[in-house]
Amino acid sequence: MTIIGSKDTFAIEYEMTDSDYGWMEIWVNNRTVCSYLWRDKKFHFWGHVKLLVEWFSDSIEAILNETEFPLAVNATSSIDFESKCRRLPSDDWADARWNWYISHTWYYLHEDSPLPLVYFRRVENKIEIEWDESDLYDGPVFDNPKGLEFVDVQTFSEVIHKFIESF
């Protein structure tokens, strides 16, 4: 597997099985985000990795530069923001929330493989990486089903740009 970055801060580990598909793991402060146990076997995310590379390429500027939520919602994290938006009348938030959502999480791209619900957003000079897989799937049990970690903006940017450039 190829590893970009450092597992003790932020890294992406992957191995392609063809030009589009492969295995991938994200490491944040020594915690795995994509690893899970299913039917007594250990897995990392397997799927359309090239699609995730394209998502990062399209979303990196929004992740690195947007520091505010798109709506006047008093939220402490990305998942908190999503939760509070769902309580608003849909006319008030649907477009703004969707536009923010598609540039800060890749979850809407999941296909047949368990893809974690992970948000990436800038908070001051850090990137918040928050995930919650606790009740997304029936079957797979993620190693770290929930997490909220912060990574230095420069470290995050370097790893993501190297990941994109590796394709």
N, C-alpha and C positions, 0 to 999 in steps of 0.2 A: 504494500500500500504506500501511496505517496502521502507525506505529512507536510503541511504548510503551516508554519507557526510553532508554538510551544504549547503542549497540553496543559502546562501549569498556569497559562494565562489565557490564550485563545488559539485554537488550531482547527484546521479542517484536514481530515484524513480520508483518502478515497482510493478506490481502485476501479478502473473501468473494465467492463467485460466486453464491450464493443464501443463504437463511437458515441453512443448516446446514454447507455445504461451502465450502472455499476453500483458499488457499495460506497457509502459515505457515512462519516461520523463527524460530529462537531464536539469539540472539547472546550469547556469554559471553566477555568480555575480548577482543573483536574476532575471535572464532572462531565460525563457523557450526556449528550442530549438525545441522540438517535438510537442508542442501544436498547434492545428489549429481549425478553425471554418469551419464547412461544413454543409450545409443545416440547418443553424441556430442552430446547436448543437456543443458543445465544445468537442474535442477529444484530446487524447494524442496518440502517436504512438501505434498502436495495430498490432501485427504480431509475427513473429518468433523471439522472444527475445533470446531464447537459441542460435540461429545462431549468434546473435550479441555478446553474451557472448563468443562464440567460436572465433569470429573475434577478440575481444579484447585480448583473451588469445594468439592467434597467432601473434598479431600485437604489443603488449605492448612493447616488447623490441625495436622494430624499432622506435616506437613513442618516447620512453624515451631516446634513444641513438643516433639516427640520427639527426645531426644538420645542415646538408647541403642538398640542393636540388641535385638530381642526375645528373643534366645537368648544364652547365655554362650559366644559364639564370639569368639575373639580376631581381629578383622578391622580392617584399616586403612582400608577404603573400602566403599562399597555393593557394588561388583562382587566385591570380596574376600569380603565377607559371604556373598553368594549362592553363590560358588564353594565356600566352606567348609561351608555348610549342605548342599550336595548330597552331601557325603561322610558326613554323619550318617545313622543309620537313619531312615527316613521317619517312623516313629511319633514320633520326638523333635522333629521340626521342621515337619512339614507345615502344620498350622494356624497356628502362630505365624509361620512364614515367609510363608505366603500372605497373612495379614492385614497384615503389614508391607509386602509386595510391592505389594499393590493400592493402598496409600496413599502409596507412594514412587516408583512408576514407572507410566507410562501404557502401556507396551508391550503389555500384554495386550489393549488396545483396538484394536490394528492391524487393518485390514481388508485391502483390496486394494492399498493404497499403502505404500511403504516408510516406516514410522514408526520413528524411531530408538529404541533401547533406552537410555533416559535415566533416571537416578535423581536424586532430589532429597532431601537430608536435612540436618538441622541438625548442625553441629559447632561447639560453643561459640557465638561470635557471627557465624558465617558459615553460608551454605548451600553444601553440597557439591553440585556438579552434575557427574555422571560419566556417560560414555556409551561404548559400544563397539558399533560397527556393522561391525567388521572381517570378520565371517563370518556375518552375519545373512541376507543376501540374495545370490542368484545373479544378477548383472547390474548393479544400481546400485553405483557407487563413490562413497562419501561423501567430501566435501572434507576433513573432519577425522574419520576413522573412529574414533578413540579420543580421549578427553579426560578430564581431571580438573581442574576449576576451582573456585574458591571466590568467592562473592559475599556482600557484606555483607547480613545478615538484613533490615535496614530497606529497602535497595534492592530486594531480591528481593520482599519483601512488598508494597511500593508498586507495583511493576510488575505482579505477579500480580493484586492487587486491582483495579487499573485495567483490566487485560485482562478480568477477569470482569465488571466494571461496564460495559464497552463493549458488552456483549451485553444 
